[in-house]
Amino acid sequence: MATTKPAGISCFKVELKHKDTITAALPLQDHYLPLSNLDLLLPPIDVSTFFCFKPNDSKKPGADSDNNDGRLLLSSFGSKVAHLKTSLAQALVMYYPFAGEISQNSLGEPQLLCNNRGVDFYEMCAHVGLHDLDLHNPDESIEGKFVPAKKNGTLAIQVTELRCGSIIIGCTFDHRIADAYSMNMFLVSWAELAQSKPVSIKPNFKRSLLNPRRPINCTGHRAIDDLFVTISSLPPPPQTPPLTVAEHKICSRIYVIPAAQLHKLQVTASSESGMKCTRLVSFSSFLWQLVAKCDSKNGKDALTTRLGIVVNGRSRMVNVREDANRSRQMMESYFGNVLTIPYGEEKVGRLSRVGLGRAAQSVAHFLKAGTSKDHFLDLIDWVEVRRPEAALARVYCAGTGEESAVVVSCGRGFPAREVDFGWGRAWVGSYHFPWGGQAGYVMPMPSPAGNGDWVVYMHLRVEQLKVVEELAGDVFRPLTRDYLDSTV
């Protein structure tokens, strides 16, 4: 099915109006917060997210007060920015790691200095309208324009006023400090405080929840060796970039996957595999096959393709031997990284030719290795034995040369509808993660329409995206303003 490419303006000015540093509203005593062993698996890399807000058509000109339903009517960009700054200062009282900065401990490992240095806050203006942006192509419309480059601290925020009166809020955070789950907690809390609502989940930073076992258990370390690797054991990087052909360039795109298509994939994967497949497993299997078909099309049937899936371990780490409800609540509110990335590999020729059900069986098999409490405990112990040597997920080391690799994250908790600072929910929002490596990265998120559709951020090779659109254009539909306007 052919898709209509969205048109957009890519050349426009974004100008700095004012820069400020927002600190916590209450004084904080300087202290160090160690990173957990799972935090130490993350390289020094930044992740961004953005939310687009259309003008509030129901507001009365000049009114800066509450309306009948309690929603704030802030008429000017300046009043909205002031409101955001005040509520951010309140949020940083609870989320004080975002007001700190990274330093090093005596072993040379990163640690968090909670000194309330604050969050760099940029007020910008853009000479473009929201409907003029090609959000399907965030490399042109978002990167370097609406998400800030974090220069200091652990979090930077940019608020941009567009020519039409719309606002885009972009945040960039240090992945060593927080995973997407933690960032989502912060965004929801910030929005709740902006509306003078009680905070639904207060973060906890109890690192002892992720302490290694005593004595350390090494029985599961061989399995961890298959998924993670110390950086010193990696071969030196090639002197010349392995991908020099223009088609091999990696770029970002944002698609919409209709709920009906997701259901169809799930039904097909489940019926063909003989097991109940989740939407994530069904989608990931389908995408993996498309990547393999791209490689097969280029005559690479004998090469290996890899797929990794990010697993949030919070629900896996509940201690059922103690008070299960209390343990669950503590893990649900834990701020930091609680991630693992199991992955599988297949030969390109085989994967591109089997049915979706067979691909789903392969995905379910390797995914099972990263979904137990024992896996996370083994991973924590594995890091402890190798400290202070840095390590990372093996799948990120793949994707170089002629072989392909893609990592699918899970953005089901993305607060597409919950981030409302008092003037209405976001028109659209997404994570933005052009991380710079050769492995692809994909983040499915719920649509702000709340209708079961997915908004999917994809960072893949140009040739892979072409095959995705050619073979599955009915599933992967470019994010357009027509779709967003129709779902409001």
ABEGO torsion letter per residue (X at the ends): XBBBBBBBBABBBBBBABBBBBBBABBBBBBBBBBBAAAAABBBBBBBBBBBBBBBAABBBGBBBBBAAGBBBBABAAAAAAAAAAAAAAAAAABAAAABBBBBBAAGBBBBBBAGAEBBBBBBBBBBBAAABBAABAAAAABGAABBBBABEABBBBBBBBAAGBBBBBBBBBAAABBAAAAAAAAAAAAAAAAGBBBABBBBABAAAABBBOBBBAAAAAAAAAABBBAAABBBBBABBABABAAABBBBBBBBBBAAAAAAAAAAAAAAAGBBBBAAAAAAAAAAAAAAAAAAAAGAAABBBBBBBBBBAAAAABBAABBAAAAAAAAAABBEBBBBBBBBBBBAAAAAABBAAAAAAAAAAAAAAAABAAAAAAAAAAAAAAOABBBBBAAAABGBEABBBBBBBBAAABBAAABBAGAEBBABBBBBBBAGBABBBBBBBBBAAGAGBBBBBBBBBAAAAAAAAAAAAAABBBBBAAAAAAAX
